């Protein structure tokens, strides 16, 4: 029996205990959603297991979106489908006048072959970049989708007294659209999502292995990094490996670039304020032992938390690429593919919602997180309206959350007893925001 099974599935059987552990107390102006949240919890777990067993890659969430849309329609919520390819939008109009707020969940899985030993383990496969791959909800988007479906059911039952409206965003392609396609939050916004519904705030949660079950992570201001992809092609001149003087060796130039790249962060950036990461993810060049190739291609990622750092990193990388290539008699083509901006939690919004988090999770269970160098396309919503993105712990309390398999691991595991708290956090954020005067 694997360690994942010992530490995970047993904990997933304690949803009933979790319902007793967390009070889920909302403000007093509306009827409490406690009973509704407790009632929907077993269904949230069932949905999550179904989605986990049937994961779908980015922009291919056909089955998932069909289930989500059917559920929202059953609740009497206005539904749009086919948004940003496979996205689903639900609009719940409250019975009383008030603002519109948005709640977001992502639906896509990753090209990962699952190694956790659970009864609902994914055996799904698909094609990714021309290769057959396993597909797994290795980042917990199955949990996000299931929890937001539970929130929709809870709030729909309270619509008559709801002072405002709730926009439910079930988003595809958070992990990135396939090559040659658009997708995710940026495409939803490009298609006019916020222009049409005009939410004045947006909330999201993410299950997180680095926190224990029962804990909720928050951070004011920058919370997750901006992510940019970069590519570099160094063009030389092909020659026989025994006569390198007849060519221009792009492999040597590439090695010099990788070595010099280490000075960008260590010598050109003031990292006492915010971290910066520059990584090389792949290098490809040549095919035979005695042929010096004509070119070498490499790709990687940049993670920053400020616009100034990003600008400096890109400029330095281009300078090094051009300089190294010139020194070797080669040429360089350096390109940046813009990714996600910084995920920024609006400080005013966070302060306003802290009482809700304290009541829902308990003050002792609120954990201020460190800066996270992973990225999230929820950040695009935060460029439009005040945003709050939180983390819900999913590692059993008897385990060290710093050493268990992390999000994106093939052993990533969600302790399902955390699902009721995640559902309650989202529901109470919506209720308290709508009923609390600014």
C-alpha positions as CSV (number, residue, x, y, z in Angstrom):
1,X,0.0,0.0,0.0
2,X,1.4,3.4,-1.0
3,X,2.1,6.2,1.3
4,X,-0.5,8.3,-0.6
5,X,-3.2,5.8,0.3
6,X,-2.2,5.6,4.0
7,X,-2.2,9.4,4.3
8,X,-5.1,10.4,2.1
9,X,-8.1,8.2,1.6
10,X,-8.7,7.5,5.2
11,X,-8.9,11.3,5.8
12,X,-11.4,11.7,3.0
13,X,-13.9,9.6,4.9
14,X,-14.2,12.3,7.6
15,X,-16.4,14.8,5.9
16,X,-19.0,14.3,8.6
17,X,-16.5,15.2,11.2
18,X,-15.4,18.2,9.2
19,X,-19.0,19.5,9.2
20,X,-18.9,19.4,12.9
21,X,-15.5,21.0,13.2
22,X,-16.2,24.2,11.2
23,X,-19.0,26.5,12.2
24,X,-19.7,28.0,8.7
25,X,-21.2,31.0,10.5
26,X,-22.3,33.8,8.1
27,X,-23.5,37.3,9.1
28,X,-26.8,37.8,10.7
29,X,-28.7,39.9,8.1
30,X,-29.5,36.9,5.9
31,X,-30.6,33.4,7.1
32,X,-27.6,31.3,7.9
33,X,-26.4,29.0,5.1
34,X,-25.2,26.4,7.6
35,X,-27.9,23.8,7.0
36,X,-27.6,24.2,3.2
37,X,-23.9,23.8,3.3
38,X,-24.1,20.7,5.5
39,X,-26.7,19.3,3.2
40,X,-24.7,19.8,0.0
41,X,-21.4,18.5,1.4
42,X,-21.8,14.8,0.5
43,X,-22.8,15.9,-3.0
44,X,-19.7,18.1,-3.3
45,X,-17.6,15.1,-2.4
46,X,-19.5,13.0,-5.0
47,X,-19.0,15.6,-7.7
48,X,-15.3,15.9,-6.9
49,X,-14.7,12.2,-7.2
50,X,-16.5,12.0,-10.5
51,X,-14.5,14.9,-11.9
52,X,-11.3,13.4,-10.6
53,X,-12.0,10.1,-12.3
54,X,-12.9,11.8,-15.6
55,X,-10.4,14.6,-16.0
56,X,-10.1,16.7,-19.1
57,X,-7.3,18.8,-20.5
58,X,-7.4,22.5,-21.1
59,X,-10.0,23.7,-23.7
60,X,-11.3,20.1,-23.8
61,X,-13.5,20.2,-20.7
62,X,-16.6,19.0,-22.6
63,X,-18.0,16.5,-20.1
64,X,-17.2,18.6,-17.1
65,X,-18.9,21.7,-18.5
66,X,-22.0,19.7,-19.5
67,X,-22.4,18.5,-15.9
68,X,-21.9,22.0,-14.5
69,X,-24.3,23.6,-16.9
70,X,-27.0,21.0,-16.2
71,X,-26.6,21.6,-12.4
72,X,-26.9,25.3,-12.7
73,X,-30.0,25.1,-15.0
74,X,-31.6,22.7,-12.5
75,X,-31.1,25.4,-9.8
76,X,-32.9,28.0,-12.0
77,X,-29.7,30.0,-12.6
78,X,-29.2,31.8,-15.9
79,X,-26.6,29.8,-17.8
80,X,-24.2,30.6,-20.7
81,X,-22.1,27.8,-22.2
82,X,-19.3,27.8,-24.8
83,X,-17.6,30.8,-23.2
84,X,-13.9,30.7,-24.0
85,X,-14.5,27.4,-25.8
86,X,-15.8,25.3,-22.9
87,X,-16.5,27.7,-20.1
88,X,-19.8,27.9,-18.2
89,X,-21.2,31.1,-16.7
90,X,-24.1,31.1,-14.2
91,X,-25.8,34.3,-13.2
92,X,-27.9,34.3,-10.0
93,X,-30.1,37.3,-9.7
94,X,-31.0,38.1,-6.1
95,X,-34.4,39.0,-4.9
96,X,-33.2,42.4,-3.6
97,X,-31.2,45.2,-5.3
98,X,-27.5,45.2,-4.8
99,X,-24.1,44.8,-6.5
100,X,-22.8,41.8,-8.5
101,X,-19.9,39.8,-7.3
102,X,-18.1,37.0,-9.1
103,X,-16.9,33.6,-7.8
104,X,-14.5,31.6,-10.0
105,X,-13.5,27.9,-10.2
106,X,-11.2,26.3,-12.9
107,X,-12.1,23.0,-14.5
108,X,-9.1,21.7,-16.4
109,X,-6.7,18.9,-15.5
110,X,-3.0,18.3,-16.3
111,X,-1.1,15.8,-18.6
112,X,0.0,13.8,-15.6
113,X,-0.3,10.0,-15.0
114,X,-1.8,9.6,-11.6
115,X,0.0,7.5,-9.0
116,X,-2.3,7.9,-6.0
117,X,-4.0,4.7,-4.9
118,X,-7.6,5.6,-4.4
119,X,-10.8,4.0,-5.7
120,X,-11.6,6.9,-7.9
121,X,-8.1,7.2,-9.4
122,X,-7.9,8.6,-12.9
123,X,-7.1,6.1,-15.7
124,X,-7.8,8.7,-18.4
125,X,-5.4,9.3,-21.3
126,X,-5.3,12.0,-24.0
127,X,-2.9,13.5,-26.5
128,X,-0.7,16.4,-25.5
129,X,1.9,17.9,-27.8
130,X,1.5,14.9,-30.1
131,X,2.1,12.4,-27.4
132,X,-0.2,10.0,-25.5
133,X,-0.3,11.1,-21.9
134,X,-2.1,10.3,-18.7
135,X,-4.6,12.9,-17.5
136,X,-5.0,13.8,-13.8
137,X,-6.5,16.5,-11.6
138,X,-3.0,17.1,-10.1
139,X,-3.8,20.7,-9.1
140,X,-7.2,20.2,-7.5
141,X,-9.4,21.9,-10.1
142,X,-11.9,19.0,-9.6
143,X,-12.3,20.2,-6.0
144,X,-12.7,23.8,-7.1
145,X,-15.5,22.9,-9.6
146,X,-17.3,20.7,-7.1
147,X,-17.1,23.3,-4.3
148,X,-18.5,26.1,-6.5
149,X,-21.3,23.9,-7.6
150,X,-22.1,23.4,-3.9
151,X,-21.9,27.2,-3.4
152,X,-24.3,27.7,-6.3
153,X,-26.8,25.3,-4.8
154,X,-26.5,27.0,-1.4
155,X,-27.0,30.5,-2.6
156,X,-29.7,29.6,-5.1
157,X,-31.8,28.5,-2.1
158,X,-31.4,31.9,-0.6
159,X,-32.0,34.0,-3.7
160,X,-35.2,35.7,-2.4
161,X,-33.4,37.5,0.3
162,X,-30.1,38.0,-1.6
163,X,-29.2,41.7,-1.8
164,X,-27.4,41.5,-5.1
165,X,-26.3,39.1,-7.8
166,X,-23.7,36.3,-8.0
167,X,-21.7,35.5,-11.2
168,X,-20.4,31.9,-11.2
169,X,-17.4,31.5,-13.4
170,X,-16.5,27.9,-14.3
171,X,-13.4,28.5,-16.3
172,X,-11.5,26.3,-18.7
173,X,-7.8,26.3,-19.5
174,X,-6.3,27.8,-16.3
175,X,-3.2,25.6,-16.9
176,X,-2.8,27.2,-20.3
177,X,-4.4,26.8,-23.7
178,X,-2.9,24.2,-26.1
179,X,-0.4,25.6,-28.6
180,X,-2.1,27.7,-31.2
181,X,-5.2,28.3,-29.2
182,X,-6.4,31.0,-26.8
183,X,-8.1,30.2,-23.5
184,X,-8.6,30.7,-19.8
185,X,-9.4,33.9,-17.9
186,X,-7.9,36.2,-20.5
187,X,-10.1,34.8,-23.3
188,X,-13.2,35.0,-21.1
189,X,-12.5,38.7,-20.5
190,X,-11.7,39.3,-24.1
191,X,-15.1,37.9,-25.0
192,X,-16.7,40.5,-22.7
193,X,-17.5,38.6,-19.5
194,X,-17.0,41.4,-17.1
195,X,-18.2,44.0,-19.6
196,X,-21.6,42.2,-19.7
197,X,-22.1,41.4,-16.0
198,X,-20.0,44.1,-14.4
199,X,-19.0,42.5,-11.1
200,X,-17.5,44.9,-8.6
201,X,-15.3,42.2,-6.9
202,X,-14.2,38.7,-7.7
203,X,-13.2,35.8,-5.3
204,X,-11.4,32.5,-5.9
205,X,-10.0,29.7,-3.7
206,X,-7.3,27.1,-4.5
207,X,-6.8,23.9,-2.6
208,X,-3.2,23.8,-1.4
209,X,-1.0,21.0,-0.3
210,X,1.4,23.3,1.6
211,X,-1.4,24.0,4.2
212,X,-3.1,21.5,6.5
213,X,-6.8,20.7,6.4
214,X,-8.7,23.4,8.3
215,X,-6.3,26.2,7.5
216,X,-7.0,29.0,5.1
217,X,-4.1,30.9,3.6
218,X,-4.2,34.6,2.6
219,X,-1.8,37.4,1.7
220,X,-2.4,41.1,1.1
221,X,-1.0,42.6,-2.1
222,X,1.1,40.4,-4.4
223,X,0.4,36.7,-3.6
224,X,1.5,34.7,-6.7
225,X,4.1,35.5,-9.3
226,X,3.8,36.8,-12.8
227,X,4.9,34.1,-15.3
228,X,6.4,34.6,-18.7
229,X,7.7,32.0,-21.1
230,X,10.9,32.7,-23.0
231,X,12.6,31.0,-26.0
232,X,16.0,31.4,-27.5
233,X,17.4,30.1,-30.8
234,X,21.1,30.4,-31.3
235,X,22.0,30.0,-34.9
236,X,25.6,28.9,-35.8
237,X,27.0,26.9,-38.7
238,X,26.9,23.2,-39.1
239,X,30.1,21.2,-39.4
240,X,31.7,17.8,-38.9
241,X,32.4,17.2,-35.3
242,X,36.0,16.4,-36.2
243,X,36.5,19.8,-37.9
244,X,34.8,22.3,-35.6
245,X,36.8,25.2,-37.0
246,X,34.8,24.9,-40.2
247,X,31.6,25.8,-38.4
248,X,30.1,27.9,-35.6
249,X,29.2,25.8,-32.6
250,X,25.8,26.9,-31.2
251,X,26.1,24.3,-28.4
252,X,29.1,26.0,-26.9
253,X,27.3,29.4,-27.2
254,X,24.3,27.9,-25.5
255,X,26.3,26.6,-22.6
256,X,27.8,30.0,-22.1
257,X,24.4,31.6,-22.2
258,X,23.0,29.2,-19.5
259,X,26.0,29.9,-17.3
260,X,25.8,33.7,-17.8
261,X,22.0,33.6,-17.2
262,X,22.7,32.8,-13.5
263,X,24.0,36.4,-13.1
264,X,20.7,38.0,-14.0
265,X,19.1,37.2,-10.6
266,X,22.3,37.0,-8.5
267,X,24.0,40.2,-9.8
268,X,21.5,42.4,-11.7
269,X,18.3,42.2,-9.5
270,X,17.7,43.6,-5.9
271,X,16.1,40.5,-4.5
272,X,15.9,41.8,-1.0
273,X,12.3,43.1,-1.7
274,X,10.8,40.4,-3.9
275,X,12.1,37.1,-5.3
276,X,12.9,36.6,-9.0
277,X,13.3,33.3,-10.8
278,X,14.7,32.5,-14.2
279,X,14.8,28.9,-15.3
280,X,15.8,26.9,-18.3
281,X,13.3,24.1,-18.9
282,X,14.5,22.5,-22.1
283,X,17.5,22.6,-24.5
284,X,17.4,20.9,-27.9
285,X,20.1,20.8,-30.5
286,X,21.9,18.2,-32.6
287,X,21.1,14.6,-33.3
288,X,24.4,12.8,-33.9
289,X,27.7,12.5,-32.0
290,X,29.9,13.7,-34.8
291,X,27.8,16.5,-36.2
292,X,27.9,20.0,-34.7
293,X,24.4,21.3,-35.4
294,X,23.4,24.5,-37.1
295,X,21.2,25.7,-34.2
296,X,20.2,25.1,-30.6
297,X,16.8,26.0,-29.1
298,X,16.0,26.4,-25.5
299,X,12.9,27.4,-23.5
300,X,12.2,28.4,-20.0
301,X,10.2,30.5,-17.5
302,X,10.5,33.9,-15.7
303,X,8.8,34.5,-12.4
304,X,8.6,38.1,-11.0
305,X,6.5,40.1,-8.6
306,X,7.0,43.6,-9.9
307,X,6.9,45.3,-13.3
308,X,10.4,46.7,-12.7
309,X,11.9,43.3,-12.1
310,X,10.2,41.9,-15.1
311,X,11.5,44.6,-17.4
312,X,15.1,44.3,-16.0
313,X,15.1,40.5,-16.4
314,X,13.9,40.5,-20.0
315,X,16.4,43.3,-21.0
316,X,19.3,41.5,-19.3
317,X,18.5,38.1,-20.9
318,X,18.3,39.7,-24.3
319,X,21.6,41.5,-23.7
320,X,23.3,38.3,-22.7
321,X,21.9,36.3,-25.6
322,X,23.1,38.8,-28.1
323,X,26.4,39.2,-26.5
324,X,27.2,35.5,-26.1
325,X,26.1,34.8,-29.7
326,X,28.2,37.7,-31.1
327,X,31.2,36.5,-29.1
328,X,30.9,33.1,-30.8
329,X,30.2,34.4,-34.3
330,X,26.6,33.2,-34.0
331,X,23.3,35.0,-34.0
332,X,20.5,34.9,-31.4
333,X,16.7,35.1,-31.6
334,X,15.2,35.8,-28.2
335,X,11.5,35.9,-27.7
336,X,9.1,36.4,-24.8
337,X,5.6,34.9,-24.6
338,X,3.6,36.9,-22.1
339,X,1.9,34.8,-19.5
340,X,0.0,35.5,-16.3
341,X,0.4,38.8,-14.4
342,X,0.9,38.9,-10.7
343,X,-2.0,37.6,-8.7
344,X,-2.8,40.6,-6.5
345,X,-5.1,40.6,-3.5
346,X,-6.7,43.9,-3.0
347,X,-5.7,45.1,0.5
348,X,-9.0,46.9,1.1
349,X,-11.0,43.9,0.0
350,X,-9.0,41.6,2.1
351,X,-9.4,43.8,5.2
352,X,-13.2,43.9,4.6
353,X,-13.5,40.1,4.3
354,X,-11.2,39.2,7.2
355,X,-14.1,38.9,9.7
356,X,-15.8,36.5,7.4
357,X,-12.6,34.3,7.2
358,X,-12.2,34.4,11.0
359,X,-15.8,33.3,11.6
360,X,-15.7,30.6,8.9
361,X,-12.3,29.0,9.6
362,X,-11.5,30.3,13.0
363,X,-8.8,32.9,13.7
364,X,-6.2,30.3,14.7
365,X,-6.6,28.6,11.3
366,X,-5.9,31.7,9.2
367,X,-2.3,31.6,7.9
368,X,-0.5,34.4,6.2
369,X,1.3,32.7,3.2
370,X,4.7,33.5,1.9
371,X,5.0,34.8,-1.7
372,X,4.2,31.9,-4.0
373,X,6.3,31.7,-7.2
374,X,3.7,29.6,-9.0
375,X,1.3,31.6,-11.2
376,X,-2.5,31.8,-11.6
377,X,-4.5,33.2,-14.5
378,X,-7.1,34.4,-11.9
379,X,-4.7,37.4,-11.9
380,X,-6.4,38.6,-15.1
381,X,-9.6,39.2,-13.2
382,X,-7.8,41.2,-10.6
383,X,-6.6,43.6,-13.3
384,X,-10.2,44.5,-13.9
385,X,-11.8,44.6,-10.4
386,X,-10.7,44.2,-6.8
387,X,-9.9,40.5,-6.3
388,X,-9.2,38.1,-3.4
389,X,-7.6,34.7,-4.0
390,X,-7.3,32.4,-1.0
391,X,-5.8,29.0,-0.3
392,X,-7.6,26.1,1.4
393,X,-5.3,23.5,3.1
394,X,-5.8,19.9,1.9
395,X,-3.1,18.0,3.7
396,X,-4.3,15.9,6.8
397,X,-3.4,17.6,10.1
398,X,-1.2,14.7,11.2
399,X,1.1,15.1,8.1
400,X,3.8,17.7,7.4
401,X,2.4,20.0,4.8
402,X,5.8,21.0,3.7
403,X,7.0,17.5,2.7
404,X,3.9,15.9,1.2
405,X,3.6,15.7,-2.6
406,X,2.8,19.2,-3.9
407,X,0.2,20.5,-6.4
408,X,1.1,19.2,-9.9
409,X,2.7,16.1,-8.5
410,X,1.5,12.7,-9.7
411,X,1.0,11.9,-6.0
412,X,-1.0,15.0,-5.3
413,X,-3.9,14.2,-2.9
414,X,-6.8,16.2,-1.7
415,X,-8.0,15.4,1.9
416,X,-11.7,15.6,1.1
417,X,-12.6,16.6,4.7
418,X,-11.3,20.1,3.6
419,X,-14.1,20.4,1.0
420,X,-16.8,21.6,3.3
421,X,-14.6,24.5,4.6
422,X,-13.6,25.5,1.0
423,X,-17.3,25.6,0.1
424,X,-18.2,27.6,3.2
425,X,-15.5,30.1,2.6
426,X,-16.8,30.9,-0.9
427,X,-20.4,31.0,0.1
428,X,-19.8,33.2,3.1
429,X,-17.5,35.6,1.2
430,X,-20.4,36.1,-1.2
431,X,-23.1,36.5,1.4
432,X,-21.1,38.8,3.7
433,X,-19.9,41.0,0.8
434,X,-23.4,41.5,-0.5
435,X,-25.0,42.3,2.9
436,X,-22.2,44.4,4.4
437,X,-22.3,48.1,3.5
438,X,-19.1,49.5,2.2
